[in-house]
Amino acid sequence: RPAPPLRPTARAAAPEGPIQLETRILSRLSPSPTEEDDLIRDLGIPASDASAAIMALELEGRVTRLAGGRLALS
């Protein structure tokens, strides 16, 4: 007796590209400092992904890293 066909399962969301992630980061920041750890937790993504996107935004001059692990819009 053949096994029943597998039912489709919920697909994982497609990984977001760097532009989408940078947009999400920028939407959560303001000129007032935000804790980087809180931002990463809010985004719900691996810290390594967030750090790479934050670094790119810093290099573009769009985000400023402040003392104490805080970030703000430039």
N, C-alpha and C positions, 0 to 999 in steps of 0.2 A: 504494500500500500504506500503510495507516494506521500511525502510530507505535504501538509497544506501550504499554500503560498504564503510568504511572509507579508505581513501588513506593513504598509509604509509607516515609518516612525517619524516623529517630529525632527525636522532637520535643524541642525545647529545654525545659528545666524551666521551669515557670511562674515568673515573677519573684515573689520573696517580698514580702509586705507588711511595713510598718514594724513591726508587732507581732512577727512571726516573727523579723525581723532583730534587734530589741531583745532578744528571748529568747535568740537565739544569742550575742549579745554578752555578756549577763549570765552565761550558762553558762560562758563562757571567762574571766571575771574573778573575782578574789578580793580580799580586803582587802589582799593583798600587791600592790605595783605591777607592772603588765604594760606592756611597751613597746607603744605604739599601733601602730607599724609592724608589729610581730610579730603583733598581734591581727588587723589588716587582712589581712595575708598569710595567716594561718591561716584566716580566713573565706573567702578566695578571691573577694572581691567588689571592685568599684571603690571606691577611697578616698572618692570623693564620697558614695556611698551610706552607707558606714560612718560618715563624719564627721557626716552629717545625723542618723543614728540615735544616735550617741554624744552629740551636742549635745542631742537630745531627752531622753536619759537623764540628762544633767547638769542640765538645767532641772527635771526631776522630782526631783532630789536622790538619784538611785540610783547615780550614778557620779561620782567625783571625778577631775578632771584635776590631775596633779602636775607638778612641774618636770621638765624633760628629756623631755617627750613620753610620760609614763607615765600610766596609768589604773588606778584601783582602785575596788572597790565602796565605796559610802559607808556 
